[in-house]
């Protein structure tokens, strides 16, 4: 075999490998797109279910012009909605009604907030009141370093 034929053979072999590599990358990308579409479809279905549930809730107008969520509104759903609020908003919300005040004291709301600000608390096992812990640590940080959360 002459050198030209050898070079041509190596070139074709290299080209074949590159094409196989591109095809593999394309297959992986298509698989990733498929997984993302499935995730999106699941998220959209969940969002639709939440919207339908929220549409089915009864919200009653009050004499003061405010709206009171009826007793049909489950605490777990309300806690989930409240979990999107920051600490200042939770404190303000707690003054609206007794039910919201009780809900705003929940450890389910304050534990993630405390861990978000102070990651070392994630390992804490004997915390009775996350709300109180958050307030005390915030006050300490404010007075020591003049940091406002």
Buried (B, 14 or more C-beta within 10 A) or exposed (E): EEEEEEEEEEEEEEEEEEEEEEEEEEEEEEEEEEEEEEEEEEEEEEEEEEEEEEEEEEEEEEEEEEEBBEEEBEEEBBBEBBEEBEBEEBEEBBEEEEBBEEBBBBBEBBBEBBBEBBEEBEEEEEEEEBBEBBBEBBEEBEEEEEEEB
